[in-house]
């Protein structure tokens, strides 16, 4: 697969990376994706890497460490073959979760991730969400110290307002920005994507398939009764026209509707890579088909016209 430079960093990524939120899913976690077999999770990661995908995005939040532990096991003997990205700052509490980006919390969270992932270094660590109680300058300063110590190669920011990114930049470099972006969620075309282009920061998109709603075989009625997507706002959207458009364009290119939806995300010049959650080998095998799919202007117009 082709590789793309992540902004001004020294990291070169395949257009798609392995997302691990679904494989971290558990009943003790606020975002339930339905049951997941760990053997299938390990096989999914291995298959993606065997097919050339070269980066994995995870987080302590995903199953409260479960996803990181699975990734650590999957990468036994293969750590040097993959770029490993994680996050920090999200902790469990009685309401479900809380953000804590105090310097001591940033450090302890990163060190816990290193243990779970069975590695001595992380290629990218991102602040997961906003901590309204801690100035980002303090948090970002601690992350820069971890970079200086060699535990982290680059720092990134996820789900923060543009103003917070600018404040972090006044302290030290920002290696990546991670935000939700898909045909069903285009809010950040007005703030983060232009900011990234202005500063030369690579964007990693989460939920580029809208939590699976844009996948070919997605069927709300077949989901586990407690699957969070049954209550998702996207479940109220009329998506038949968009799915049919994606399917028709996919047939023209001998690709799936999901691969076309991912190609639409990756066509934006600020986007360095799309994070795609996979749960089994079959889903992993869909990833390489995105790398060389180029949509022409007429196809892009048809897709955007069909989107709700």
N, C-alpha and C positions, 0 to 999 in steps of 0.2 A: 504493500500500500504506500501511496505517497505520504510524505510527512510535512507538517506545517510547523513553522517556528512559533513558539508561544510568546508573542509580543517581542520584547527585547531581551528575553532570557536566553540561556544556552540550551533550552529544552526543545526538542523536535518531536512532535506528536503525530500519530496517525489521526485522521479526521474524526474517528470515533474512539471512545474509551469505554472501559467496563464500569458501569454503575453498580453499586452494591447495596443500595437501600432495600430492594426486594429480598435479597438473600439474607439480610440481617433481620428480617421481619420475625417478630415474636409476640406472643400474647401480652408480654410485659412492656410492650412498646406502643406509643400512641398511634403509630401508623401501621396498621395491620394489612398485609398484602395477601393474606391467606397462608396456609401451611406450605413450608418449604423443606425439602429433603437436603440435608447437608451434603450427601454424596453427589446429588445433582448440582449443587452450588459449586463444589470443587471441580466437577467435570466441566461446568460452564466456563469457569475461569480458565482452566487448562485449554479448552478448545479455542477460546478467543485468542489466547496467546499463541497457540500453534498456528492460527490463521494469520498472524502478523500484527494484531492489535498490541500496542506497546505501552499503554498506560491504564491505570486503575484508579478510580476515585472512590474513596470510602470516608467514614467518619465515625467517631466514638458514639454519636447519637444513634446510628443505625443498629437497632437492637441492643443498645447500651453495651457496645463493645463486641457483640456477636459477629457482625460483618467483618470487623478488623481481625478477629481471631480466625475466621474462615480464610480470609485473604492471606494471613500469615502462614497458615497451613498449606494453602495452595501454592505459595511461592517458595516452599522449601526446595532449595537447590536451584532456584530460578530467579533469585532476587535481582541479579545483574541484567536480566533480560527485560525488565519492566521499569517504567517510571511510576512511582508510588505517591499518590496525592491523598491527603486526609484533611481533617478540619479540627477545630478546637473551640471550646467555650460553652458547649451545651451540656447541662447536667440534669439528672432526674430530680424531681421534687414532688410534693403532694398534688400539685396541679398538672403534672405531666412532665414539664421540663422548664428550665430557666437558663438564661444566659449569664455567664460570669467570665468576663475578660480582664479581670484584675491580673497584673503581671504574674503573681504567684500561681494563679489558676491556669494561665496560659502555659506556663512551664510544666506544671504537674500533669496537665492534660496531654501535652506533647510527649512527655516521658512515658506516660501510660500507653500511648499509641505505639511508641517504639517497642515496648515490651510485647504488646498484643500482636503487632505485625512482625515480630522477630527480626528486627533490622536495627542497624546503628545509625541510619540516616533516612530522612524523608525528602523527596524531591520538591514537594510543595505542601505547605500547611496553610490553611485558609481559616479566617475567622468565620464561623458558621452563620451567625446572626448578630443582631445589634444588642449590645449591653448598654442600656440607657444610663446606668449608674457609673460607668467607668469611662473617662475620656479616652478616645481612641488613640491619642498621642501616647498615653502610658502603655496601652496594650501593644501598640505597634513597636514601641521602643523595645519591649521585652522580646518580641518576635525577632527583631533585628539582632538582638544579643544571641538568640539561639542560632541564627544564621552565622554569626561570627564564630560561634563555638563549633560549627560544622555539623550540628544535628539536623539542620534544615538547609536545603539549597536555596529555596525561594519562599517568600511569603505571599499570600493572596487574600482577597476579601470577597465574601459572599453575602448577598442580600442586604447590603448597606446602602443608604442613600448616597447620591453622588457627592454631596457635601462632605461626608465622612471619608470618602476615598481621597478627596483633595487634601483633607487634614492629615491623613496617613502619609500621603506623598510628601508633605512638608517634613516628615520625620525620616523617611527612608523609602527605597524603591518598592513598588507594588508589582509583583511578578505576574499576577493573573486576577481576573474578576470572574466570579461564578454567579450566574443569575438564571432565573427561569426564562425560557424563550422557546416559543413554538408557534405554530399556526393558530393555536387557541389562546396564546398569551403573548402579546406584542408590546406590552407596556414600556419595556426598556428601550424601544427604538427611539424614544424621545429624550432619554437621559443617559443611561449607562453606555449604550453602544457608541453614541457620539463622543462621550468622555473617553472611552477606551481608544477610539481612533485618534483623538487629540493627543493623548499621552503615549500612544504606541503600546498599550497593554492588551494582551490577548484575553479573549473572553471564552470561558467554558460554559456551555449551556446545560442546565439541568432540566429534566422533564421535557426533552425536545419532541417526544411523542405524546405529550399531554397526559402523562401517567398511563399510557397504553391506549387511550381513547382513539388514537389515529392508526393503530395497528390493524392489519387486515382481518384478523380473526377475533377482534375484541367483541365481547358480548357481555353486557352488564348482567344479564340474567344468569350467567353461568358462574359468576364470581361467588366466593365464599360469602355467607350471609353477613359476616362482620367485616368484610373488606371495606376499607375506608373509601374506596372509589364509588361505592353505592351512594354515598352522601356528598360526593364532590360536586362543585358547581358545574363542571363540564357535563355531568350526567343529565343536566337540564337542557343542553344544547341540541339543536337539530343538526346532525352531522352527516346525514345521508348523502347530500349533494357533494360535500367535500370528500367523503370516503370514495364515492364513485369517481370523482375527478382524479384523485390520487391513484385509484386502481387502474383507470384507463391510461393514464400517463405511464404508470409502471409497466403495463403490458407492452406499451410501445418500446420501452427500453429493456424488457425482460427483467423487470425488477418488481419488488412488492410495493404496495401502497406505503408501508412504513419506511422503506428505503427512500421513496420519493419525498416524504415528509421530512426526513432527515437531510436530504440534499437541499431542500428549501432553506432549512436553518443554516446549513454550512455555506450557502451562497453569499452570506453577508460578510463583507471584508473584515469586520472586527472579530468575527467568530473564528477561534483557533481550533475548537473541537467540541463535539457533542457527547455528553455522557448518556449512555444508553444502559438502563438497567436490564440485566439478563438473569434468567433463572434456570436455564438448562442448555444443553448443547445445541438444540435446534435453534434457539434464539441467538446463541453465539454465532452460528453459521450465517446469520443474516448480516453481520457487521461488515465484512469486507465489501459487499455489494454496494455500499454507499460511497466508497472512496473515489471511484472514477465516474460517478454519475453526474453529468452536467445537464442542467435544465436550460432550455432556450427561453428567450424573453416571452414568447407566446405561451409556453407552458407555465411559467411563473405567473403570468397575468391570469390565466385560467384558474390556477390554484388559489390565488388571493381573492378572486371574485367568488369562488365557491365557499370560502371560509366564513364562518358566522361572525 
